[in-house]
Amino acid sequence: MRPVRGFTLVELIVVIVLLSIMSLVSVKFIANIAGGYVDSSRRQNMADVTQLAIERIGRELRNALPNSVRVSSDASTSCIEFIPVLGASSYEDLPVTAASDTFTAIPLGADAITRWQTGEPLYVAVYPITGAGLYSVEDDTVVALLNNAQTFINAMNAADPTASFTATLSDTHQFPTESPSARFYVVGSPVSYCLRTTTGDLYRYENYFSAGTAFFSTQPLIAQLPNSEPNRALLASGISTVSSNPTFASLEISLQRNALVVFDMQVSDAGESVRIQHVVQVRNAP
């Protein structure tokens, strides 16, 4: 008969200690993996928040009226403003030598202008070679208010783009100069994006002008913009400026390149920050 073999108390304690050590190592290893995944997800989420906001702004800036981009800031606000282009076409005649409330335009074709919302004011702009006068709808400026936006849209979206039509302005207007290519832009009211640096909230603003009123000759900041929906929309939160760098910066056109708009901002969470820098090329051919 074979003797029954067991183990001593010392052996049992050694085994328990070894298993405990292995368990601690395994738990630590798994915790590090899980922590790394959580950290990576948090960083990616921070980057996505800022990147989505920047992509939205950049997409709109690419459709901005040439030379209409302007930036401004104060101790608690950083803003960028521009005039959005909804379409462009050619004209046959334009009131330049004498003021008139009509001009002859050529349609774009079926459903060419789709981003206009019913009830919003609509403007035409001709040869915006500089930013001077863009934010004014007075006589002898490059921007004029249309009289009946819906009628104009219907005519511009006509199926036959070869038949010209008479466009009516809200008042007599004399444009300062002809466009060398006889081109005019169809534009909406200015749009602003502002970062409130005290709260880290990035907002988009629209419809802060009534039809027929002049735009702000001086760029508006948050205090002059809408403070509720639908004309103010929250785009992102938790955003801050980077050191002394401006959130929005506009680099003027030169002989070597078009104008550039530079974004520089960061988003922070759990003691970590992700910095996003982005450059948008803005067209300047009027």
Backbone hydrogen bonds, N-H to C=O, Kabsch-Sander energy under -0.5 kcal/mol:
donor,donor_aa,acceptor,acceptor_aa,energy
12,L,8,T,-1.9
13,I,9,L,-2.4
14,V,10,V,-2.4
15,V,11,E,-2.4
16,I,12,L,-2.4
17,V,13,I,-2.6
18,L,14,V,-2.7
19,L,15,V,-2.8
20,S,16,I,-2.3
21,I,17,V,-2.4
22,M,18,L,-2.5
23,S,19,L,-2.4
24,L,20,S,-2.7
25,V,21,I,-2.5
26,S,22,M,-2.5
27,V,23,S,-3.1
28,K,24,L,-2.7
29,F,25,V,-2.4
30,I,26,S,-2.8
31,A,27,V,-3.0
32,N,28,K,-2.3
33,I,29,F,-2.0
34,A,30,I,-2.9
35,G,31,A,-3.1
36,G,32,N,-2.6
37,Y,33,I,-2.1
38,V,34,A,-2.5
39,D,35,G,-2.8
40,S,36,G,-2.5
41,S,37,Y,-2.6
42,R,38,V,-2.5
43,R,39,D,-2.6
44,Q,40,S,-2.5
45,N,41,S,-2.5
46,M,42,R,-2.4
47,A,43,R,-2.4
48,D,44,Q,-2.7
49,V,45,N,-2.4
50,T,46,M,-1.7
51,Q,47,A,-3.0
52,L,48,D,-2.8
53,A,49,V,-1.3
54,I,50,T,-2.6
55,E,51,Q,-2.8
56,R,52,L,-2.0
57,I,53,A,-2.3
58,G,54,I,-3.1
59,R,55,E,-2.4
60,E,56,R,-1.7
61,L,57,I,-2.5
62,R,58,G,-1.7
63,N,60,E,-1.2
64,A,61,L,-1.8
65,L,83,I,-3.4
68,S,65,L,-2.1
70,R,81,E,-2.4
72,S,79,C,-2.2
74,D,77,T,-2.5
78,S,195,L,-1.6
79,C,72,S,-3.3
80,I,193,Y,-2.3
81,E,70,R,-2.9
82,F,191,V,-2.0
85,V,63,N,-3.0
86,L,84,P,-0.5
86,L,186,V,-3.3
87,G,186,V,-1.4
89,S,184,F,-2.2
91,Y,182,A,-2.0
92,E,104,T,-2.7
93,D,104,T,-1.0
96,V,94,L,-1.4
100,S,173,H,-1.9
103,F,167,A,-1.8
104,T,93,D,-0.9
105,A,103,F,-0.6
105,A,165,F,-2.8
106,I,90,S,-2.3
108,L,156,M,-2.1
109,G,156,M,-1.6
111,D,157,N,-0.7
112,A,109,G,-1.4
114,T,112,A,-0.6
120,E,117,Q,-2.2
123,Y,187,V,-2.7
124,V,144,A,-2.6
125,A,185,Y,-2.1
126,V,142,V,-2.1
127,Y,286,P,-0.5
129,I,127,Y,-1.8
134,L,131,G,-1.6
136,S,133,G,-0.9
141,T,138,E,-0.6
144,A,124,V,-2.5
146,L,122,L,-2.6
147,N,168,T,-2.7
148,N,168,T,-0.5
149,A,147,N,-0.5
152,F,148,N,-2.2
153,I,149,A,-2.8
154,N,150,Q,-2.4
155,A,151,T,-2.0
156,M,152,F,-2.7
157,N,153,I,-2.1
158,A,155,A,-1.3
163,A,160,D,-1.0
164,S,162,T,-0.7
165,F,105,A,-2.6
167,A,103,F,-3.1
167,A,165,F,-0.6
169,L,101,D,-3.6
170,S,145,L,-2.7
173,H,100,S,-2.6
175,F,95,P,-2.5
182,A,179,S,-2.3
184,F,89,S,-2.7
185,Y,125,A,-3.0
186,V,87,G,-3.1
187,V,123,Y,-2.5
187,V,185,Y,-0.6
188,G,84,P,-2.0
191,V,82,F,-2.8
192,S,205,Y,-2.0
193,Y,80,I,-2.5
194,C,203,Y,-2.1
195,L,78,S,-3.0
196,R,194,C,-0.6
196,R,201,D,-2.8
197,T,76,S,-1.4
197,T,195,L,-1.0
198,T,76,S,-0.7
199,T,196,R,-1.2
200,G,196,R,-2.5
201,D,196,R,-0.9
202,L,236,A,-2.9
203,Y,194,C,-2.8
203,Y,201,D,-0.5
204,R,233,A,-2.5
205,Y,192,S,-3.3
206,E,231,N,-1.9
213,T,210,S,-2.2
217,S,215,F,-0.5
224,Q,221,L,-1.9
225,L,222,I,-1.5
231,N,228,S,-0.6
232,R,228,S,-0.6
233,A,204,R,-2.4
235,L,202,L,-3.4
236,A,202,L,-1.3
239,I,200,G,-2.5
240,S,266,Q,-3.2
243,S,241,T,-0.7
245,N,242,V,-2.5
249,A,262,V,-1.9
251,L,249,A,-0.5
251,L,260,L,-3.5
252,E,250,S,-0.6
254,S,257,R,-2.1
259,A,282,V,-0.7
260,L,251,L,-2.3
261,V,280,V,-2.5
262,V,249,A,-3.2
263,F,278,H,-3.2
264,D,247,T,-2.0
265,M,276,I,-2.2
266,Q,240,S,-2.3
267,V,274,V,-2.0
268,S,238,G,-1.2
269,D,272,E,-2.6
272,E,269,D,-2.1
274,V,267,V,-2.5
276,I,265,M,-3.2
278,H,263,F,-2.0
280,V,261,V,-2.7
282,V,259,A,-2.6
282,V,280,V,-0.5
283,R,281,Q,-0.5
